[in-house]
Amino acid sequence: MMNVLIIVVIVVCILALIGTLLVTRMLDDNYERKKSFSSLSYIYFLGLPAIILASVLIWVLI
């Protein structure tokens, strides 16, 4: 059980890193700090409920 949760955490961290790198890689002539921060915020705030839901489902199914 604990091994599955550790694997889920590792996968989530890798996905967060990939998302962060993809967002920061984009070049934008009209770069704004607020715009970049809001893009990253969307990734984490929309991803968090999905991660919690997946964790609960895995916990219940196992």
Secondary structure as UniProt FT lines:
FT   HELIX           2..25
FT   TURN            29..30
FT   HELIX           33..61
//
